[in-house]
Every structure is written in structure tokens, then in C-alpha cells.
Amino acid sequence: PEDIVVVLTYADLLDAWAQEDDSAGRLEQAASKMKKAAAVRRMLAPRMQHHWAAKGRISGTRR
């Protein structure tokens, strides 16, 4: 879904900004942005599993 893509893009942008802050010497701001990006991805994990889980038959079962 589109909202998942938007949130993942936001997390990637936060990582990029954190890298810029890290290279500029602003370590606290970089760490804060990296923690926020990790939290966003962690929050999104259950929704991603719901949408991308296998939906076919279980192989090896017969009735």
C-alpha cells in the first residue's frame, strides 16, 4: 500500500539526514534521527507482515 511506501521513504530520509549530521559533527542530532527512523520501521513491521504474508495453500497437506 502507498502509505507504507511513504513511511519507508520518510525513514530513509531520516537516515540520510542523520548521515549528514554525523559527517558535520552533530552526533546527538544524528543519533536522535537514527532512533526515530528505527522506531518508524519497528512500528510499521506488523502492517508489512500483514500485507506481504503468504496467502496460498499450505504445501504438503492433503484432505
CORWOCOR-V348757 format. One record per pair of residues at least 24 apart in sequence whose C-alpha atoms are under 8 Angstrom apart, sorted by the first residue. I is the first residue (numbers start at 1). GAP is how many residues later the second one is. Records with the same first field share a line. If there is no record, write none. Layout:
I->GAP + GAP
//
This chain:
4->40 + 44
7->33
8->33
10->27
11->25 + 26 + 27 + 29 + 30
12->25
//
